[in-house]
Amino acid sequence: MDHATLSRVNTGPLLDHAHTGPLLHRAHPDPLLDQLIWRQGVASRADLVVSNRALRRAVADGRICHLARGRYALPSVARARAEAHRRSAVLSHLSAAVDHGWGVGQAPRRISVMVPRGRKVRRTDMGSLDIHYGLLTRGEIARGRTDPLRTVVDCARTLPWSEVLAVADSALRAGDVGAEELQRAGVRCRGRGAGQVRRVAESASAAAANPFESGARALGLEVPLLDLRPQVWIEVGSLRARVDLADLRLGLVVECDGYEFHGGSAGFVRDRRRYTQLTAADWVVFSLVWADVFVTAEQTRRCLAGWVERQPRTPRRRPGVWDRTWSVPSDVQCYPGVSGPQWRSAM
């Protein structure tokens, strides 16, 4: 997607002006800032389409912040950390997730902080911050944010389902939280929100490419008989495509459109041609935009559920689709004319 196209696309709720400044009213376009805004304020080096020289200059100029190795953010992230430090608190929940450098589906509207139990909080702070109380470790106090596992669990207790799955997927993808570690936390968890913590622990996947995709998969998990797997390779005729999400039994592909940069009109055309080839090979393609997942999620869920309900109980076999009785791994290669349990991991 080129810069001119990006300026016309609904990128979803951006960070508040109080947190980011009026970034959308710049006199001159800044593609680097636009990419960070597009990703709700944080991005890895691999996500940013920019030269190393331009990236170093942006950090030196203070236009962006270097959070950790390979992780960059808008200055608002650093300001949130300063606000927490000024109040002898640490960042928590979604604010801590952003500070860890994880991708999130929705940027935090207010700064979330955690203070030790029993500490008095000024009335003015209660109106401007989301304040939580808990026991803090010395490491959390020193780093100014809750630890990774605790951050995921705290988000799972309080955030909507699609948003917390995006946080958990991002934490696994970054390697800050392990899948088994999260599952053990789910088993141990008690109290408010424990059910959703366990559900997140069972459903989170490091294979998800970004928070947009995680949110779409969260919608799929709400639809009976729909089993969307992330990052699936499909090979049909001359087509070899890696799709965002796919249900191999139903022959359904869900593409999260607009979150990533297409790299200009050529990339946009290439994606549309791929959708046409998939449709010609009898795959059904749902193309979702950001608002479908994080604004009108219930409408999108009903649309998916209605389509699934209209499918025959034993769907017509498509190239590379397995019997539902077989366990299919998260990252699979679909080959033309293959039926049954034949598969190999996509590299």
N, C-alpha and C positions, 0 to 999 in steps of 0.2 A: 504494500500500500504506500503510495507516495505521499509527500507532505501535504499537497493540496487536497488529496482525498481524506487524509486524516483529520483535517480541520473541519470537515463536514460530517464526520461520523460521531454518533453518540457514544462517548467513551464511558458512560456511566457516571455516578456521583464521584466527583473529584474531592480531594482533600479540601476542607473549608479554607476560606481566605484567611481566617485567623491563624491557621496552621501553615499555610503555604505562601501566602501573599497572592496578589492578583496575577497569577501566572498566565491566565487566559487572555490578558489584555496587554500583552507585550507589543511594542511597536514593530519589532523584528522577530520573525519566527525562530525558534530554537529547537531543532529536531531532537536534541538530546533531552532537554527538559520535557518535551512532548512525550517521548518514550517513557520517561519515569512517571509522568502523570498518568499515561495509559495503563501503567502497571501499578497504580495506586501508591506510588511514591517510592518503591524499592525495586531493584533489579540486579541480576547477576551480570558479570562482565559478558558472558556468552549471549545474554538477551539484548545487549545494547549494540545497535548498528552504528558504530562510530570508530574512528581511528584511535589508537593509543595516545597519540599526541593531543588530539582534541579532548580526550577524556582527562588527561593530566592537566590540561589548561583549565578545564571546567572546575576541577577540584581546587586548583590553585586560586582561581577567581572567586571561589566560594559559591558558585552556582549549584554545585552538588556536593555531597559529603561521601567520604570513603568510610563505610562502617567497619568493614573487615576485609580480609583478603578476597578479592573478586566480587565484593558486594557494595553497591552504591545506592544512595538515597537522596531525596530532596532535602534541603536544609531544614524543613519542618520536623524531620525525624530527630535531628540533633537538638532542635529547640524543645521538643517534647522531653528529651532526656534532661535538659537543663531545668525545665519546669519541675520535674520530679525531684531532681537533686536539691533545688532551692527549698523544697518543702520536706527535706530529709525522708523522702519516699523513694520507691523504685517503680519503674514502669511495669505494668502487668497487663494481662489479658491481650486484647488486640494490639494495644500500643507496644507491648513487649514483643509480640510476634513481628511487627514491622521493624522494631529495633534490632531483632535478630537477623533481619535481612530476608525474611520469608515473604513470598508473594501472598497477598490476601485478596479476597473477592471484593470486599468493600473497605475502603479506607476508614479508619476510625474518625467518627465525628467529634468526639471529645477525647482528651487524654485520660487514659486509665492508669491509676497508680495504686500501689499497695503500701500501707503503713503498718507498723507494728500494732498489735492489739493493745488497746488502752490509751493510745496516743490521742491527744486532743487535736482536732482539725479546725482551722478557722472557718467561720461561716462563709466568707467570701470564696474560699477554696472549694467548699462544698457545692457552690453554684457553678463553678467553671470546670471542675474535674469529676470523673467517675472514681470514687474513692472506695477501696476495698481494704479489709483488715485481715491480717494473718501473720503467722510466724515467718520471719525472714532469716535466711542463713547469712553467714558472713560473706560468702561468695556473691550472693545476690545483692547485698548492700554495696559491695565493692564494685560490682559490674553495673549497678544501677538498673537492673531488670531481673525479673524472675527467671529461673533456670528453664531450659528448653522444654523438658518434660512437663514441668509444672505449668508452663505457659499453655501448652496444648490442652492439658486437663482443665485448666481454668476457662479457656475458650470453649471447650466442649460442654462445660456446665452452663454457660450463659448465652452463647451465640446461637442463631438459627442454624439448622442442619447444613444447608448448602455452604454457609460461610465457614463453619467449623471444619468441615471436610476439606475445604481449600487450605486452611491453616495446617491441618494434620498432614495432608499430602505434601505441602511445601516443606514442613519440618523433616519428613522422611526423605524427600528429594535432596535436601541440603545436607543430609547425613548428621543433623544435630540430634535427632531422636531415632532410635532403632525400632523396627517393627515389633520385635519380641518385647522390648522394653515398654512400648506403648500398650501391648496386649496385657502384660503383667500389671500395669497401672490400672487398666480397665477392670481386671479381676479384683484388685484390692479396693477399688473406689467404692465409697459409700456416701450416702447423703444426697443432697439436692443435685439433680442432673446426672446422677451416676449411670442411669440407663443410657443416656446419650453418649457418655464417655465410653461405655462398653461398645456401643454401636460404632462409634468412630474408630475405636481400636480394631474392630473386626473389618472395617471397610476401607481404611486408609491405604493408599498405595503410592509408592515412590515412582511408579511408572507414569503417573499423570504429568503432563508437560507444563501445566500452568494452572492458576486458580480458576480461570474461566472454565477450563476443561473439568476441573474438580467439581465446580458447581453444577455443570451439566450432568456429570455422572451421579451427583447427589439426587438430582431430579429423577434420573433413571432408576435409582434404588428405591424410589417411592412408588414405582409402577410395577404391579404384580406381573410375573412372567417375563419381565424385561431384564436382560443381563448384559449391560454395556461394559465392555472391556477396554481399558485405555491403550492407545498407541498400538494398533493392530496393522500389520502389513497385509495387503491384499494384492494378489497377482492374477490378472485375468487378461489373456491375450497379450497385447503389447503394453498393457497397463501394469505398473508396479507402484503401488501407492501406500503410504503409511497414513492411516486415518486416525482422527482424534479418538473416536469411540466407535465400537461396533458390537452388535449382537450377532454372533455367528449362526445361531439357530434360526433367527427370523430374517437374516439378511438385511439388517438395518445398519446404516452408517450415520453417525451424528458428528457433524463438523462444527467447531466453534469458530465462527467467522468474525474477523475484525480485531481480535485481540492481538495477534501477532502482526508484524510488519511484513507485507508481501514483497517488499523490495522494489516497488514500482509497478507500472502497468503490466509488465511481462509476468510478474508473479501472480497478479490478479487473474490474468488470462489463463495461466497455467492451472490455477486452482479450479476455475470454472470448467476448463476442458476435462480435468480429472473427474469432477462431479458428473459430467455428461457421460464419460466412459464407464463410471461405476453404474449409472442408471441403465446404460445400454447392456450391461452385464447382469441385469436383474437385481442389483442392489438398490434399496430405497435409501435416499439421502435426505436427512433433515439438516438444514443449515441454520444454526442459531446465532443470533447476535447477543451482545452482552446483556441488553435489557431483557431478552427472553429468559435469561437465567436468574438475574438478580433484581429485576423490577416486576416482571409479570410471570414469576415462576409458577404460580398455580395454574395460570392459563396454559403455559407450556406443558406442565405435567399432565393436564387433562387432554391436551392434544396428543401427547405420546400414548397415554393410556387408551384413548379412543382408537388410535391406529392399531395398537397391540390387540385390543379386544376384537377387531375385525379380521384378524389373521386366522387362518385355519388352525385347528389344534395340532395337526401335523403339517408344518409348512413345507411347501415345495422346495426341494433341495437346490441350493445355489452353489456355484463353484466355491469349494473350500469350506462349506458349512458342515459341521459335525452333528451327529445325533446328540440330543440334549442329555442323554445318559452319560456321555463322556465328559470328563473334567478337562476343560480347555485352559491352558495357562494364560496369564495376563498378556503376555507379549508373544503373539503367534504369527506364523506365516501361512497365509491361505493360498493354495496352489490351484490352478485350473483343473477341473475334473476330479479333484480329490474328494473322497467321501470316507466316512468312518474316522478312526482315531489317528490317522496319519498326520503328523505335524512335526515341525522342528522350531526351535527358538529362533526368533529374529535377532540378528546380530547388528 
